């Protein structure tokens, strides 16, 4: 499944429609047997709840999640997938590289344009389900330990205690 935002509702991605057309063309050239199990999904962006439900369902049913960004802030998609214990394949950009330790929670791709490296990473996870499972579990542990709101509340409490005790 290749899923992305409905290009008509994303104003800051001028190439989005062109890329989607290229993906549809490539999908159309696949053999029928491969087409039958390969899907392109344009996720609606105008309803936040509907979007969240669709992304959640896709991630929960995914074997692994791939986030090949050229530029990224924190990358909440990565955190959400890790919370669902899915191993990640992602580009080492922005906040993504802060969330994933290469080989522990997933596989970091150094060059977003290197399709061979992305394919090799996907094959690695498919060929080694035990490793994929360990990465998924490590990702969930990392989100639990470092990114949930409760952790931040505890850190604030510890900080306030240190300030008051001075």
C-alpha positions as CSV (number, residue, x, y, z in Angstrom):
1,X,0.0,0.0,0.0
2,X,1.3,3.4,-1.0
3,X,-0.7,5.9,1.0
4,X,-0.4,9.7,1.0
5,X,-2.6,12.8,1.4
6,X,-5.3,13.7,-1.1
7,X,-3.2,16.0,-3.3
8,X,-6.0,18.4,-3.9
9,X,-6.0,19.4,-0.3
10,X,-2.3,19.9,0.2
11,X,-1.2,23.4,-0.7
12,X,2.4,23.2,0.2
13,X,3.3,20.3,-2.2
14,X,3.2,21.6,-5.8
15,X,4.6,18.4,-7.2
16,X,2.1,16.1,-5.4
17,X,-0.4,15.7,-8.3
18,X,2.4,15.0,-10.7
19,X,3.9,12.4,-8.4
20,X,0.5,10.7,-7.9
21,X,0.0,10.6,-11.7
22,X,3.5,8.9,-12.0
23,X,2.6,6.4,-9.3
24,X,-0.7,5.6,-11.1
25,X,1.2,5.1,-14.4
26,X,3.7,2.8,-12.7
27,X,0.9,0.9,-11.0
28,X,-0.8,0.5,-14.4
29,X,2.3,-1.1,-15.9
30,X,2.4,-3.8,-13.2
31,X,1.4,-7.4,-14.1
32,X,-2.2,-8.0,-13.2
33,X,-1.3,-10.4,-10.3
34,X,0.9,-7.7,-8.7
35,X,-1.7,-5.0,-9.4
36,X,-4.3,-7.1,-7.5
37,X,-2.2,-6.9,-4.3
38,X,-0.8,-3.4,-4.7
39,X,-2.8,-0.4,-3.7
40,X,-2.6,3.4,-3.9
41,X,-4.5,5.3,-1.3
42,X,-5.2,9.1,-1.3
43,X,-6.2,9.9,2.3
44,X,-8.7,12.7,2.8
45,X,-7.2,15.7,4.6
46,X,-10.3,17.9,5.2
47,X,-11.7,15.8,8.1
48,X,-9.1,15.4,10.8
49,X,-10.9,12.5,12.5
50,X,-11.5,10.6,9.3
51,X,-7.8,11.0,8.4
52,X,-6.7,9.8,11.8
53,X,-8.9,6.7,11.6
54,X,-7.6,5.8,8.2
55,X,-3.9,6.3,9.1
56,X,-4.4,4.3,12.3
57,X,-6.0,1.4,10.4
58,X,-3.3,1.4,7.8
59,X,-0.5,1.4,10.4
60,X,-2.2,-1.3,12.6
61,X,-2.4,-3.6,9.6
62,X,1.0,-2.9,8.2
63,X,3.9,-5.3,8.5
64,X,6.3,-2.3,8.5
65,X,5.9,1.4,7.9
66,X,8.0,3.4,5.4
67,X,8.4,7.2,5.7
68,X,10.7,8.5,2.9
69,X,10.7,12.2,3.6
70,X,13.0,14.7,1.9
71,X,12.4,17.2,4.8
72,X,10.6,16.5,8.0
73,X,10.0,18.2,11.4
74,X,9.4,15.8,14.2
75,X,7.6,13.2,12.1
76,X,4.6,12.2,14.1
77,X,3.8,9.4,11.6
78,X,7.0,7.7,12.8
79,X,6.0,7.9,16.4
80,X,2.5,6.7,15.7
81,X,3.8,3.6,13.8
82,X,6.4,2.9,16.5
83,X,3.7,3.0,19.2
84,X,1.9,0.3,17.2
85,X,5.1,-1.8,17.4
86,X,5.7,-1.5,13.6
87,X,9.3,-1.5,12.5
88,X,10.2,1.7,10.6
89,X,12.1,2.3,7.4
90,X,12.7,6.1,7.2
91,X,15.0,8.7,5.9
92,X,17.5,10.1,8.3
93,X,16.2,13.7,8.1
94,X,14.9,16.1,10.7
95,X,13.2,14.7,13.8
96,X,13.0,11.2,12.3
97,X,16.6,10.6,12.9
98,X,16.1,11.6,16.6
99,X,13.3,9.0,17.0
100,X,14.9,6.0,15.3
101,X,18.3,4.4,16.2
102,X,19.3,2.7,13.0
103,X,19.0,-1.1,13.5
104,X,17.2,-0.8,16.8
105,X,13.7,0.7,16.1
106,X,14.0,0.5,12.4
107,X,16.2,1.2,9.4
108,X,17.4,4.7,8.6
109,X,18.0,5.5,4.9
110,X,20.8,8.1,4.4
111,X,19.8,9.1,0.9
112,X,16.1,9.6,0.2
113,X,16.7,9.1,-3.5
114,X,18.4,5.7,-3.1
115,X,15.6,3.4,-4.2
116,X,17.9,0.4,-4.1
117,X,18.7,1.0,-0.4
118,X,14.9,1.4,0.4
119,X,14.2,-1.9,-1.4
120,X,17.0,-3.6,0.4
121,X,15.6,-2.4,3.8
122,X,12.1,-3.6,2.9
123,X,13.5,-7.0,1.8
124,X,15.6,-7.2,5.0
125,X,12.5,-6.8,7.2
126,X,10.4,-9.2,5.1
127,X,13.2,-11.8,5.1
128,X,13.9,-11.5,8.8
129,X,10.6,-11.4,10.7
130,X,12.3,-11.9,14.1
131,X,14.4,-8.8,13.5
132,X,11.4,-6.9,12.3
133,X,9.5,-7.9,15.5
134,X,12.3,-6.9,17.7
135,X,12.5,-3.5,16.0
136,X,8.8,-3.0,16.3
137,X,8.9,-3.9,20.1
138,X,11.9,-1.6,20.6
139,X,10.0,1.3,18.8
140,X,7.0,0.8,21.1
141,X,9.3,0.8,24.2
142,X,11.0,4.0,23.0
143,X,7.8,5.8,22.5
144,X,6.5,4.7,25.9
145,X,9.8,5.8,27.6
146,X,10.5,9.0,25.7
147,X,7.4,10.5,24.0
148,X,4.2,10.0,26.0
149,X,2.7,12.9,27.9
150,X,3.1,11.2,31.3
151,X,6.8,11.2,30.9
152,X,6.8,14.9,30.3
153,X,4.6,15.5,33.4
154,X,7.1,13.6,35.5
155,X,10.0,15.6,34.1
156,X,8.2,18.8,34.9
157,X,7.5,17.6,38.4
158,X,11.2,16.7,38.9
159,X,12.2,20.1,37.5
160,X,9.8,22.0,39.9
161,X,11.1,19.9,42.8
162,X,14.7,20.9,42.0
163,X,13.8,24.6,41.7
164,X,11.8,24.6,44.9
165,X,14.5,22.7,46.9
166,X,17.2,25.3,45.9
